[in-house]
Structure formats: structure tokens, C-alpha cells
């Protein structure tokens, strides 16, 4: 298991080309560990069906998968454009009007947000993922703005707008997000990602909303704005969150593509420092939307995220709309395994978990022993998942086999570095029984196999981890 088990996980977006149980199963077999539901698109009925399919495949394959609900946030989009296409030329003037119900083919365009309330003269407005740049030249009415086009291009229905110099403070969690989050709280969702986060307050607001609706989902902050990457904000956001997504698509438009690699490294470093889940997302294998093989640059991009110690690499259009979704996952899996098997991720041993110094110390010691003794796996008996997450924070080179009695925890751990989670009843020998079960199945590389078991004297009690055992399985 230790030489083939990938430690950095894969999160794949379900979209039109993968919206079936057959395709979800193919993605899972190819290497996906979690599925992203993009709530910018689709109906509640469609998302509910997707969750049901994921859980059915999970039961069939005997493997937990995480489900992530990605909230749209204050993503500003054009409305429906007549014939779904409008050519624009440099120098054209467009009116973006929130009051327009139906486009008539002119340069007066419907937009799904009242920009007149926020923008100022001279500010840039990027349309269609930044492919068309415009500049605000007038605010002609209480519901519209006028912009001048800076380059030739084509506009299509519902394409996004980015306004990097416009302040959207206080508007991060939209009414749609609130409704979507409340809906998600009634479904089997493991993570909720909040788009366009600006501050830790945004994360705290979402967490309060989820808790008030009895949700046990963990909160992921999507970092993609100028405000969020400021030094005084970024670290606070990481601390407030359960995890962070490096949302490189909108970030590149908002702050400039040259900034993204530096911020990606900074976020991964902060997530590792504070033990938070880290997801690197957007365009990781973008060429495979159209082509059956990734570019060399894309392979290098994925490998870099692996070697920096990211928990998860994510696919968006590649699996939602691409021609080769299964091949993309297989290529990503191959890249991850080769990178991890030929270059170790350096652990961070000089950090402390202020919430539980004992658990943190035991986790670090377990990973250190695993390297010194060359064991086949670390087995973590965990109720809340905290012990397994703590061990993962030290980036072990062997699998972390997490034993828990809580389905939600097993599913959330599916995205944690090096983790493979198993649902078992609480008990004094749960970890050892699992290790023997895996040994009998021939899944360890050595015979006899050696494992390290991290547990507590009181099985099933949260925060009671206090024991490390080394066991040789004959």
C-alpha cells in the first residue's frame, strides 16, 4: 500500500459530462477522493441526485468520498445574451444594467448585480474570465454603469465579471448563498466552500449560519481577491477556516497572474503551519478539456503542488465539461504518485497545536518513528478526526489508516493528506483489527508488516489520544 497509495488527494467537479452514476464511478476508480458540487450551476434536485450517486458508489467500492458544496458568492455574471453571442470591438461602449430583463441584441446588456451601487469612475471591469477588459466611464442610472471596451472579443450568456479595484465588503455571503447553505445543511455534505472571502469575519458568518442549521460541514475559504491576500488578512482567514482553496482562476484576474504562484506557496505554508486543509484549484490540467494528454507545464504544476505539501489538487472544467474527464484524473493520479515516490515532502516539526499539545506531540512522534522504523502504515483511532488530521499535518510518507465510528468524519478525512478512512465501531482493538484485516488482504508491501497505532485509553472519547504502539503483523 505504501508505494501505490497517493497521499495528495484529488477533488473533481461534477458537471454535464460526468452527471451520471457511471461516470462518477469511473472517476472514483481512476483516483478521485472527493466531488465538488458547483452551486453556481444546476438545480437542487440535480445536486441531491449527485450526492445520492456519490454515496451509492462509496458503498459499492467500500471507500468514503468527500462531497464539497461550492457556494457562488458575489460572483457577478452577465444575464442571457440574445443568440448567446455578441462581438465587441475596442472602443465600443457597453451599458451593464441590472434592470434589463431581456437582451435585445444591442450593447445594453443585462447583468446579475447592481454595479451602480459599488463601482467608481475609471475602475476596470474584466468580462469572461478576463478575456475582455473594460473601463468604467459613466454611471448613467441608479441600476447601470457604462464601460469602454479595451480589446476585441466575444461575449456570451452568464459569463463572469471581475472588478479587482471595487470594494465588495459586506456582500460576500449573498441571499443565494444563504439559501444554498441552508439547503446543504439538510443534505449529506462534508465541506462548504465560500467564494470571494475577504476577511475572517466572512468565514465566521458562514460558520454561524451552518451551525444554526445543524450542519457539521467544515468551512473552506476560497482565496481569490486583493483584499484576502493582504498580509493582515490572509493569516487570519487561514486560522478562522477549516481549510483554504487557492482559487487561481479568479485570483489571476483579480490580482494578476504573476502574483498567483507566490500566493499559492504562501497559502500552502500557512495551511501547514496551522494544520488546515489546503486545496490547489483551477486550470491544473486545463488543456485536457480538449486534449487527451496534459502539457508538460501542467504536469509540473501538479507535481509542484504535491511537493509543496498540498492536501488536495482540484479539477474544474476538466471533469465538468471536458472531453477526457477520466483520462484527466488518471494523468493527475500518475503525476501525484510519481512525485511523492521520488521526492519527500518535508515535515514541519517545530509547530505546536495550541488546542491540544499532547495530541500534536504524539502525532509528530508517530510520524518520526514511522520514518525511522520504515513501517507500512500509521493507524489512527479517531472519533472526531482530529488525531488523523494532526498526523497528516506532519506529512508522513506512509498511509494514515484512520478508524472512526462517525460517517461524516470518515468522509471528511477522504481529502486529508495520506488518509484512508474506515468506518468501524469504537473499541480497544479497532486499530489493530483493521491493520490485521488489511494485512490478510495482502495490501501491505512487507510480510511481516509493521504498523504504528495511535490511540487513546478510552476509545470513542474525543481528545483522549495518549498512546503510540508499534505492532508487527505476522
Secondary structure as the mmCIF struct_conf table of DSSP 4:
data_model
#
loop_
_struct_conf.conf_type_id
_struct_conf.id
_struct_conf.beg_label_comp_id
_struct_conf.beg_label_asym_id
_struct_conf.beg_label_seq_id
_struct_conf.end_label_comp_id
_struct_conf.end_label_asym_id
_struct_conf.end_label_seq_id
TURN_TY1_P TURN_TY1_P1 UNK A 2 UNK A 4
BEND BEND1 UNK A 7 UNK A 8
STRN STRN1 UNK A 9 UNK A 13
HELX_RH_3T_P HELX_RH_3T_P1 UNK A 16 UNK A 18
BEND BEND2 UNK A 20 UNK A 20
HELX_RH_AL_P HELX_RH_AL_P1 UNK A 21 UNK A 30
TURN_TY1_P TURN_TY1_P2 UNK A 31 UNK A 31
STRN STRN2 UNK A 34 UNK A 38
TURN_TY1_P TURN_TY1_P3 UNK A 39 UNK A 40
BEND BEND3 UNK A 41 UNK A 42
HELX_RH_AL_P HELX_RH_AL_P2 UNK A 44 UNK A 61
TURN_TY1_P TURN_TY1_P4 UNK A 62 UNK A 62
STRN STRN3 UNK A 66 UNK A 70
BEND BEND4 UNK A 74 UNK A 74
STRN STRN4 UNK A 76 UNK A 77
STRN STRN5 UNK A 78 UNK A 78
HELX_LH_PP_P HELX_LH_PP_P1 UNK A 80 UNK A 81
HELX_RH_3T_P HELX_RH_3T_P2 UNK A 82 UNK A 84
STRN STRN6 UNK A 86 UNK A 88
TURN_TY1_P TURN_TY1_P5 UNK A 90 UNK A 91
STRN STRN7 UNK A 93 UNK A 97
TURN_TY1_P TURN_TY1_P6 UNK A 98 UNK A 99
BEND BEND5 UNK A 102 UNK A 102
BEND BEND6 UNK A 105 UNK A 107
STRN STRN8 UNK A 108 UNK A 110
STRN STRN9 UNK A 111 UNK A 111
BEND BEND7 UNK A 112 UNK A 113
HELX_RH_3T_P HELX_RH_3T_P3 UNK A 115 UNK A 117
TURN_TY1_P TURN_TY1_P7 UNK A 118 UNK A 118
TURN_TY1_P TURN_TY1_P8 UNK A 121 UNK A 122
STRN STRN10 UNK A 124 UNK A 127
TURN_TY1_P TURN_TY1_P9 UNK A 128 UNK A 131
STRN STRN11 UNK A 132 UNK A 141
TURN_TY1_P TURN_TY1_P10 UNK A 142 UNK A 143
STRN STRN12 UNK A 144 UNK A 149
BEND BEND8 UNK A 151 UNK A 151
STRN STRN13 UNK A 153 UNK A 155
TURN_TY1_P TURN_TY1_P11 UNK A 157 UNK A 158
STRN STRN14 UNK A 160 UNK A 162
TURN_TY1_P TURN_TY1_P12 UNK A 164 UNK A 165
BEND BEND9 UNK A 166 UNK A 166
TURN_TY1_P TURN_TY1_P13 UNK A 169 UNK A 170
BEND BEND10 UNK A 172 UNK A 173
HELX_RH_AL_P HELX_RH_AL_P3 UNK A 175 UNK A 185
TURN_TY1_P TURN_TY1_P14 UNK A 186 UNK A 186
BEND BEND11 UNK A 187 UNK A 187
STRN STRN15 UNK A 191 UNK A 194
TURN_TY1_P TURN_TY1_P15 UNK A 195 UNK A 196
BEND BEND12 UNK A 199 UNK A 199
HELX_RH_AL_P HELX_RH_AL_P4 UNK A 200 UNK A 212
TURN_TY1_P TURN_TY1_P16 UNK A 213 UNK A 214
HELX_LH_PP_P HELX_LH_PP_P2 UNK A 217 UNK A 217
STRN STRN16 UNK A 218 UNK A 223
BEND BEND13 UNK A 225 UNK A 225
TURN_TY1_P TURN_TY1_P17 UNK A 226 UNK A 229
BEND BEND14 UNK A 230 UNK A 230
HELX_RH_AL_P HELX_RH_AL_P5 UNK A 231 UNK A 240
BEND BEND15 UNK A 241 UNK A 242
STRN STRN17 UNK A 243 UNK A 247
HELX_RH_AL_P HELX_RH_AL_P6 UNK A 248 UNK A 255
HELX_RH_AL_P HELX_RH_AL_P7 UNK A 257 UNK A 274
TURN_TY1_P TURN_TY1_P18 UNK A 275 UNK A 275
STRN STRN18 UNK A 277 UNK A 281
BEND BEND16 UNK A 282 UNK A 283
TURN_TY1_P TURN_TY1_P19 UNK A 284 UNK A 285
HELX_RH_3T_P HELX_RH_3T_P4 UNK A 286 UNK A 289
TURN_TY1_P TURN_TY1_P20 UNK A 290 UNK A 290
BEND BEND17 UNK A 292 UNK A 293
HELX_RH_AL_P HELX_RH_AL_P8 UNK A 296 UNK A 308
TURN_TY1_P TURN_TY1_P21 UNK A 309 UNK A 309
BEND BEND18 UNK A 311 UNK A 311
STRN STRN19 UNK A 312 UNK A 315
BEND BEND19 UNK A 316 UNK A 316
HELX_RH_AL_P HELX_RH_AL_P9 UNK A 317 UNK A 320
TURN_TY1_P TURN_TY1_P22 UNK A 321 UNK A 321
BEND BEND20 UNK A 323 UNK A 323
HELX_RH_AL_P HELX_RH_AL_P10 UNK A 325 UNK A 342
BEND BEND21 UNK A 343 UNK A 343
HELX_LH_PP_P HELX_LH_PP_P3 UNK A 344 UNK A 347
BEND BEND22 UNK A 350 UNK A 350
TURN_TY1_P TURN_TY1_P23 UNK A 354 UNK A 355
HELX_RH_AL_P HELX_RH_AL_P11 UNK A 357 UNK A 373
TURN_TY1_P TURN_TY1_P24 UNK A 374 UNK A 374
BEND BEND23 UNK A 376 UNK A 376
STRN STRN20 UNK A 377 UNK A 381
BEND BEND24 UNK A 383 UNK A 385
HELX_RH_AL_P HELX_RH_AL_P12 UNK A 386 UNK A 392
TURN_TY1_P TURN_TY1_P25 UNK A 393 UNK A 394
BEND BEND25 UNK A 397 UNK A 398
STRN STRN21 UNK A 399 UNK A 404
BEND BEND26 UNK A 405 UNK A 405
HELX_RH_AL_P HELX_RH_AL_P13 UNK A 407 UNK A 412
HELX_RH_3T_P HELX_RH_3T_P5 UNK A 413 UNK A 415
BEND BEND27 UNK A 416 UNK A 416
TURN_TY1_P TURN_TY1_P26 UNK A 417 UNK A 418
STRN STRN22 UNK A 419 UNK A 423
TURN_TY1_P TURN_TY1_P27 UNK A 428 UNK A 429
HELX_RH_AL_P HELX_RH_AL_P14 UNK A 430 UNK A 440
TURN_TY1_P TURN_TY1_P28 UNK A 441 UNK A 442
BEND BEND28 UNK A 444 UNK A 448
STRN STRN23 UNK A 449 UNK A 456
BEND BEND29 UNK A 457 UNK A 458
TURN_TY1_P TURN_TY1_P29 UNK A 459 UNK A 460
TURN_TY1_P TURN_TY1_P30 UNK A 462 UNK A 463
STRN STRN24 UNK A 465 UNK A 473
#
